[in-house]
Amino acid sequence: MNSFAFEDVSAYGVLKKSFTNTNIDKAVEEINNIGYSVIHSGLKDVEINTIANQFDLLHTQYIHTYGHHYLKNIDEQNTIRLPLAFDRCFLEIAANQVILNILERLIVGQFILNQQNGIINPAGEKYNQSAWHRDLPYQHFVSSRPIAVSALFCVDDFTIENGATYVLPASHKHELFPSDTYILKNAIQTTAPAGSFIIIDCMVFHRGGNNQTKKNRRAINHVYTIPLIKQQIDIPATMSEENMSAHLRKLLGYKHKVSKTIDEFLKSRKIFSSFHASEALTDSVDLSQNKT
Ligand SMILES: O=C(O)CCC(=O)C(=O)O
């Protein structure tokens, strides 16, 4: 056997180092450093199959509702906007505990679901997500911490052949879109089994590949952001909060609705301050725990 163990990471001159124990720790470290990571959702094969079937059913129903001709004209025929508004199984994916655990570590303070999109990379056809982009498009800034994170749920296996997502590692750390030569040299294609999440700092440049197979590649993309960034579709206005837990209401942005009038804003402030008082209490407990 080779006497140099591959896992042995020796170093010198190092004063500070990160340690990872869990898969969540590993994902958080990768997203912070290179801007992306792949992690399994923990869903069983039977659950992933159910989601895949519901995805197709919903797509058929969606096309029927909005019209294929109309959707094709606006290049929306391969997208389902906000699938969770139609079927609870998609809400459960948006609230997947693995993802929420990672987001809590990445985004300091509060975050909300900004958007959920069912996406289809069509077999043998041009794909509308195949051009490089950031999920906060038209933005060229660098932030010290993530303010928006995407979680792409793989409904199908993501393979080289069916156009698995390309990422440009660490591009969230640089304002500019790099040169063509740099991109061609450094882009990485992230393959992943169905049921995985590809998690990407929204400022990382990425794109879908070309699907050269005979089967569509399906995924459900989620963008989670700090509440200051407006939702793509006003989720609280689209869905009733009846029968929704406080935890889901928070995730879906019911606590961060835009006040329509000054009067409404002032009323929301009153409710907000009593909420603050209870949060402050929790914070102070945390802080005192940190001190000991
Ligand atoms: O299809 C993919 O792999 C990438 C999807 C994508 O870039 C997006 O939804 O923003």
The ligand as a Gaussian input file, in Angstrom:
#p B3LYP/6-31G(d) Opt

LIG

0 1
 O      -30.418000      23.912000     -16.110000
 C      -29.471000      24.134000     -15.368000
 O      -28.681000      23.252000     -15.065000
 C      -29.215000      25.518000     -14.865000
 C      -30.484000      26.276000     -14.591000
 C      -30.219000      27.714000     -14.382000
 O      -29.208000      28.239000     -14.717000
 C      -31.222000      28.548000     -13.702000
 O      -32.348000      28.097000     -13.476000
 O      -30.901000      29.716000     -13.373000

